[in-house]
Amino acid sequence: MKKTALHMLNWLLIATLAWVVVICLPAVGYHFSTGRQISDDVMITIWFFLGVAEAAGLILAGLSSRI
């Protein structure tokens, strides 16, 4: 049980880091390079993909713990 929880946490961390690198950093870079605020639609999209990345991390952790 302990090993599965650590494995799941590992995949969750990987998914979150991937989300930060792929989505957050370009969005923050856009904000600082143009000086314009990021629109609400973009923020909703970012949060949606965070949820998808977290869910994918949990699914991968569940699948890989059964192998």
C-alpha positions as CSV (number, residue, x, y, z in Angstrom):
1,M,0.0,0.0,0.0
2,K,2.8,2.4,0.9
3,K,4.6,1.7,-2.4
4,T,1.5,2.3,-4.4
5,A,0.9,5.7,-2.7
6,L,4.4,6.8,-3.4
7,H,4.1,5.6,-7.0
8,M,0.9,7.6,-7.4
9,L,2.5,10.7,-5.9
10,N,5.4,10.3,-8.3
11,W,3.1,10.3,-11.4
12,L,1.1,13.2,-10.0
13,L,4.3,15.2,-9.5
14,I,5.4,14.4,-13.1
15,A,2.0,15.5,-14.5
16,T,2.0,18.7,-12.5
17,L,5.6,19.6,-13.6
18,A,4.7,18.9,-17.2
19,W,1.7,21.2,-16.8
20,V,3.8,24.0,-15.4
21,V,6.4,23.7,-18.1
22,V,4.0,23.3,-21.0
23,I,1.2,25.7,-20.0
24,C,2.1,28.0,-17.1
25,L,5.6,29.2,-18.2
26,P,4.5,30.3,-21.7
27,A,1.4,32.1,-20.2
28,V,3.5,33.9,-17.7
29,G,6.1,34.7,-20.3
30,Y,3.4,36.2,-22.5
31,H,2.1,38.3,-19.7
32,F,5.6,39.8,-18.9
33,S,6.7,40.2,-22.5
34,T,3.5,42.0,-23.7
35,G,2.4,43.6,-20.4
36,R,-1.2,42.5,-21.1
37,Q,-3.2,40.5,-18.6
38,I,-4.1,37.0,-19.6
39,S,-7.8,36.7,-20.4
40,D,-10.3,34.7,-18.3
41,D,-10.8,32.2,-21.2
42,V,-7.1,31.4,-21.2
43,M,-7.1,30.9,-17.5
44,I,-10.1,28.6,-17.6
45,T,-8.2,26.6,-20.3
46,I,-5.1,26.4,-18.2
47,W,-7.1,25.1,-15.2
48,F,-8.9,22.6,-17.4
49,F,-5.6,21.2,-18.6
50,L,-4.3,21.1,-15.1
51,G,-7.2,18.8,-14.2
52,V,-6.5,16.7,-17.3
53,A,-2.9,16.4,-16.3
54,E,-3.7,15.5,-12.8
55,A,-6.2,12.8,-13.9
56,A,-3.8,11.4,-16.4
57,G,-1.1,11.2,-13.7
58,L,-3.5,9.3,-11.4
59,I,-4.6,6.9,-14.2
60,L,-1.0,6.2,-15.1
61,A,-0.1,5.6,-11.5
62,G,-3.0,3.2,-11.2
63,L,-2.1,1.3,-14.4
64,S,1.6,1.1,-13.7
65,S,1.0,-0.2,-10.1
66,R,-0.9,-3.2,-11.5
67,I,1.9,-4.2,-13.9
